[in-house]
Amino acid sequence: MKAPLWAPWRMEYILGPKDKTRCVFCEAVAARGDDLRERRVLVVTDRCAILLNTYPFNSSHLLVVPHAHVSDLEEMSPEDHAAMWSLVRETAIRLRRAVGAQGINVGMNLGQVAGAGIADHAHVHLVPRWLGDTNFMPVLADVHVMPEYLDETWRKLHPYFADLPGRRAPLG
């Protein structure tokens, strides 16, 4: 008999409360001071925020989240749309430098049926990739091996976003 593969951190997401009256992205955008770090926000610009995905597909999986609580691109103002995609570009540049990524998956899941875990607030995923980073674990066991804790990833990425104008938690 084969030994089971354990990913107990997923249970927090699976069984965690799904409070539809609050939005974790809106709360992250509104955060101040140490709350930014607790929510793993790297920077809040005038129209968007960059934060670590709490349930990542790979190490340093980032999200670009507009301030506007909209579920689809067509609901977004032209200014918010332009700001979001401009920040996606800046995030990809910094992410590649910060972690030495050989590639980056950039994408959106618009709607629950498209795979959006948070369908009510549109956001863009940036997932850094390295040659050989995908192996048998996700295919056979539906397990992702994360080589680094989220807080350590936040500390590592923080300096790479220091030149972007906006609100951020202190590194220390």
MONOR-V992790 format. One record per pair of residues at least 24 apart in sequence whose C-alpha atoms are under 10 Angstrom apart, sorted by the first residue. I is the first residue (numbers start at 1). J is the second residue. D is the distance in Angstrom with one decimal. If there is no record, write none. Layout:
BEGIN
i = <I & I>
j = <J & J>
d = <D & D>
END
This chain:
BEGIN
i = <4 & 5 & 5 & 5 & 5 & 6 & 6 & 6 & 7 & 7 & 7 & 7 & 7 & 9 & 10 & 10 & 12 & 13 & 13 & 18 & 20 & 20 & 23 & 23 & 23 & 23 & 24 & 24 & 25 & 25 & 25 & 25 & 25 & 25 & 25 & 25 & 25 & 25 & 25 & 25 & 25 & 25 & 26 & 26 & 26 & 26 & 26 & 26 & 27 & 28 & 28 & 29 & 29 & 29 & 29 & 29 & 30 & 31 & 31 & 31 & 32 & 32 & 32 & 33 & 33 & 33 & 33 & 34 & 34 & 34 & 34 & 35 & 35 & 36 & 36 & 36 & 36 & 37 & 37 & 37 & 37 & 37 & 37 & 37 & 37 & 38 & 38 & 38 & 39 & 40 & 40 & 40 & 40 & 40 & 40 & 40 & 40 & 41 & 41 & 41 & 41 & 41 & 42 & 42 & 42 & 42 & 42 & 42 & 42 & 42 & 42 & 42 & 42 & 42 & 42 & 42 & 42 & 43 & 43 & 43 & 43 & 43 & 43 & 43 & 43 & 43 & 43 & 44 & 44 & 44 & 44 & 44 & 44 & 45 & 45 & 45 & 45 & 45 & 45 & 45 & 45 & 46 & 46 & 46 & 46 & 46 & 47 & 47 & 47 & 47 & 47 & 47 & 47 & 47 & 48 & 48 & 48 & 48 & 48 & 48 & 48 & 48 & 48 & 49 & 49 & 49 & 49 & 49 & 49 & 50 & 50 & 50 & 50 & 50 & 50 & 50 & 50 & 50 & 51 & 51 & 52 & 52 & 52 & 52 & 52 & 52 & 52 & 53 & 53 & 53 & 53 & 54 & 55 & 56 & 56 & 56 & 56 & 56 & 57 & 57 & 57 & 57 & 57 & 57 & 57 & 57 & 57 & 58 & 58 & 58 & 58 & 58 & 58 & 58 & 58 & 58 & 58 & 58 & 58 & 59 & 59 & 59 & 59 & 59 & 59 & 59 & 59 & 59 & 59 & 59 & 59 & 60 & 60 & 60 & 60 & 60 & 60 & 60 & 60 & 60 & 60 & 60 & 60 & 60 & 60 & 60 & 60 & 60 & 61 & 61 & 61 & 61 & 61 & 61 & 61 & 61 & 61 & 61 & 62 & 62 & 62 & 62 & 62 & 62 & 62 & 62 & 62 & 62 & 62 & 63 & 63 & 63 & 63 & 63 & 63 & 63 & 63 & 63 & 63 & 64 & 64 & 64 & 64 & 64 & 64 & 64 & 65 & 65 & 65 & 65 & 65 & 66 & 66 & 66 & 66 & 67 & 67 & 67 & 68 & 68 & 69 & 69 & 69 & 69 & 70 & 70 & 70 & 70 & 70 & 71 & 71 & 71 & 71 & 71 & 71 & 71 & 71 & 71 & 72 & 72 & 72 & 72 & 72 & 72 & 72 & 72 & 72 & 73 & 73 & 73 & 73 & 75 & 76 & 84 & 84 & 85 & 87 & 88 & 88 & 88 & 89 & 90 & 90 & 91 & 91 & 91 & 91 & 92 & 92 & 92 & 93 & 94 & 94 & 94 & 94 & 95 & 95 & 95 & 95 & 95 & 95 & 96 & 96 & 97 & 97 & 98 & 98 & 98 & 98 & 98 & 98 & 99 & 99 & 99 & 99 & 99 & 99 & 99 & 100 & 100 & 100 & 101 & 101 & 101 & 101 & 101 & 102 & 102 & 102 & 102 & 103 & 103 & 103 & 103 & 103 & 104 & 104 & 104 & 105>
j = <141 & 137 & 141 & 142 & 143 & 141 & 142 & 143 & 141 & 142 & 143 & 144 & 145 & 55 & 55 & 143 & 55 & 54 & 55 & 118 & 118 & 120 & 69 & 118 & 120 & 121 & 118 & 121 & 49 & 51 & 63 & 64 & 65 & 66 & 67 & 68 & 69 & 118 & 120 & 121 & 122 & 123 & 65 & 66 & 67 & 68 & 69 & 121 & 67 & 65 & 67 & 65 & 66 & 67 & 68 & 167 & 67 & 167 & 168 & 169 & 167 & 168 & 169 & 167 & 168 & 169 & 170 & 168 & 169 & 170 & 171 & 168 & 169 & 167 & 168 & 169 & 170 & 151 & 154 & 155 & 158 & 168 & 169 & 170 & 171 & 151 & 154 & 169 & 151 & 150 & 151 & 153 & 154 & 155 & 158 & 168 & 169 & 154 & 158 & 167 & 168 & 169 & 154 & 155 & 157 & 158 & 159 & 160 & 161 & 162 & 164 & 166 & 167 & 168 & 169 & 170 & 171 & 158 & 161 & 162 & 163 & 164 & 165 & 166 & 167 & 168 & 169 & 164 & 165 & 166 & 167 & 168 & 169 & 83 & 84 & 87 & 164 & 165 & 166 & 167 & 168 & 80 & 83 & 165 & 166 & 167 & 79 & 80 & 81 & 82 & 83 & 84 & 87 & 166 & 80 & 81 & 83 & 84 & 85 & 87 & 88 & 123 & 166 & 84 & 87 & 123 & 166 & 167 & 168 & 84 & 87 & 88 & 91 & 123 & 124 & 125 & 161 & 168 & 125 & 154 & 125 & 126 & 150 & 151 & 153 & 154 & 157 & 125 & 126 & 127 & 150 & 150 & 150 & 125 & 127 & 144 & 146 & 150 & 125 & 126 & 127 & 128 & 138 & 143 & 144 & 145 & 146 & 126 & 127 & 128 & 129 & 130 & 133 & 134 & 144 & 145 & 146 & 147 & 148 & 99 & 127 & 128 & 129 & 144 & 145 & 146 & 147 & 148 & 149 & 150 & 153 & 95 & 98 & 99 & 101 & 126 & 127 & 128 & 129 & 146 & 148 & 149 & 150 & 152 & 153 & 154 & 156 & 157 & 95 & 104 & 105 & 125 & 126 & 127 & 128 & 129 & 150 & 153 & 88 & 91 & 92 & 95 & 106 & 124 & 125 & 126 & 127 & 128 & 154 & 88 & 91 & 106 & 107 & 108 & 123 & 124 & 125 & 126 & 127 & 88 & 91 & 122 & 123 & 124 & 125 & 126 & 121 & 122 & 123 & 124 & 125 & 121 & 122 & 123 & 124 & 121 & 122 & 123 & 121 & 122 & 120 & 121 & 122 & 123 & 119 & 120 & 121 & 122 & 123 & 110 & 111 & 116 & 118 & 119 & 120 & 121 & 122 & 123 & 108 & 109 & 110 & 111 & 119 & 120 & 121 & 122 & 123 & 108 & 110 & 122 & 123 & 122 & 122 & 123 & 124 & 124 & 164 & 124 & 125 & 126 & 126 & 161 & 164 & 126 & 160 & 161 & 164 & 126 & 127 & 128 & 160 & 157 & 159 & 160 & 161 & 126 & 127 & 128 & 157 & 160 & 161 & 128 & 129 & 157 & 160 & 156 & 157 & 158 & 159 & 160 & 161 & 128 & 129 & 130 & 153 & 156 & 157 & 160 & 128 & 129 & 130 & 127 & 128 & 129 & 130 & 131 & 128 & 129 & 130 & 131 & 127 & 128 & 129 & 130 & 131 & 128 & 129 & 130 & 129>
d = <8.7 & 8.9 & 6.9 & 9.1 & 7.5 & 9.2 & 10.0 & 7.8 & 9.8 & 9.2 & 6.5 & 8.1 & 8.7 & 8.7 & 7.7 & 9.4 & 9.7 & 9.2 & 7.7 & 9.9 & 9.9 & 9.2 & 8.5 & 8.5 & 8.2 & 7.8 & 8.8 & 9.2 & 8.8 & 9.2 & 9.8 & 9.9 & 6.9 & 8.5 & 8.1 & 9.7 & 8.3 & 8.8 & 9.8 & 7.2 & 9.3 & 8.9 & 8.8 & 8.8 & 6.7 & 8.1 & 7.0 & 8.3 & 9.7 & 9.2 & 9.3 & 8.1 & 8.2 & 6.2 & 9.5 & 9.5 & 8.5 & 9.2 & 9.2 & 9.5 & 7.8 & 7.7 & 7.4 & 8.5 & 7.2 & 5.2 & 7.6 & 8.8 & 5.8 & 7.6 & 9.7 & 9.7 & 7.7 & 8.7 & 6.6 & 5.5 & 9.0 & 8.5 & 8.0 & 9.3 & 9.8 & 8.0 & 5.6 & 8.0 & 8.4 & 8.6 & 9.9 & 9.1 & 9.9 & 8.0 & 7.4 & 9.3 & 6.4 & 9.4 & 9.6 & 9.9 & 9.1 & 8.1 & 8.9 & 9.4 & 7.2 & 7.8 & 7.2 & 9.1 & 7.6 & 5.8 & 8.9 & 9.2 & 6.8 & 8.5 & 9.9 & 9.7 & 8.6 & 6.1 & 7.5 & 9.7 & 9.7 & 8.4 & 7.0 & 8.0 & 9.8 & 7.6 & 8.1 & 6.0 & 5.6 & 4.8 & 7.8 & 9.0 & 8.2 & 5.1 & 4.9 & 6.4 & 9.7 & 9.3 & 10.0 & 9.0 & 7.7 & 6.2 & 4.3 & 6.5 & 9.0 & 9.7 & 8.9 & 8.2 & 6.6 & 8.7 & 8.5 & 6.3 & 9.4 & 9.7 & 6.6 & 7.5 & 9.5 & 9.5 & 7.9 & 9.8 & 7.2 & 6.3 & 9.8 & 7.7 & 9.8 & 9.6 & 9.4 & 8.7 & 8.6 & 9.7 & 8.8 & 9.1 & 9.7 & 9.9 & 8.3 & 8.8 & 7.8 & 9.9 & 9.6 & 10.0 & 9.0 & 9.9 & 9.9 & 8.6 & 9.6 & 9.6 & 7.6 & 9.4 & 8.4 & 7.2 & 9.5 & 8.3 & 9.4 & 9.5 & 8.7 & 7.5 & 9.3 & 9.7 & 8.3 & 8.6 & 8.3 & 9.0 & 9.9 & 9.9 & 7.2 & 9.4 & 9.7 & 9.6 & 6.7 & 8.8 & 8.3 & 9.8 & 6.4 & 7.0 & 7.7 & 10.0 & 8.5 & 9.3 & 7.4 & 7.8 & 6.5 & 8.8 & 9.6 & 9.1 & 7.8 & 7.3 & 8.8 & 9.8 & 8.9 & 6.0 & 7.0 & 6.7 & 8.5 & 8.1 & 7.5 & 7.9 & 9.3 & 7.8 & 9.7 & 8.5 & 6.9 & 6.7 & 9.6 & 9.6 & 8.8 & 9.7 & 7.9 & 9.8 & 6.2 & 8.0 & 9.2 & 8.0 & 9.2 & 9.5 & 9.5 & 7.2 & 5.8 & 4.6 & 6.5 & 9.5 & 9.6 & 9.4 & 9.7 & 8.3 & 9.3 & 8.5 & 9.7 & 8.3 & 5.9 & 5.1 & 6.5 & 8.6 & 10.0 & 8.7 & 9.0 & 9.6 & 9.7 & 9.7 & 6.5 & 5.5 & 4.7 & 6.1 & 8.7 & 6.4 & 8.0 & 9.2 & 5.7 & 5.1 & 6.7 & 7.9 & 8.0 & 7.0 & 4.7 & 6.6 & 9.0 & 8.2 & 7.4 & 6.8 & 9.1 & 9.1 & 9.8 & 9.9 & 7.9 & 8.7 & 7.2 & 5.2 & 7.4 & 9.8 & 9.1 & 6.3 & 5.1 & 6.0 & 9.3 & 7.2 & 7.4 & 9.9 & 8.9 & 6.1 & 4.5 & 4.7 & 4.8 & 8.6 & 9.8 & 9.5 & 6.3 & 7.8 & 8.6 & 8.1 & 7.7 & 5.9 & 9.1 & 9.9 & 8.3 & 7.4 & 9.6 & 9.6 & 9.0 & 8.7 & 8.4 & 8.7 & 9.4 & 7.5 & 8.8 & 7.9 & 10.0 & 9.0 & 8.8 & 8.0 & 9.2 & 8.0 & 9.8 & 7.1 & 9.1 & 8.5 & 9.5 & 8.4 & 9.6 & 5.8 & 7.0 & 8.6 & 9.0 & 7.3 & 7.5 & 7.7 & 9.0 & 7.2 & 9.2 & 9.6 & 8.0 & 7.5 & 6.2 & 9.2 & 8.7 & 6.4 & 9.5 & 8.0 & 9.5 & 9.7 & 9.4 & 8.5 & 8.0 & 10.0 & 8.6 & 9.1 & 8.2 & 9.2 & 5.4 & 5.5 & 5.7 & 8.9 & 7.5 & 5.9 & 5.1 & 7.0 & 8.5 & 6.0 & 5.0 & 6.4 & 8.5 & 4.3 & 5.5 & 8.6 & 7.2>
END
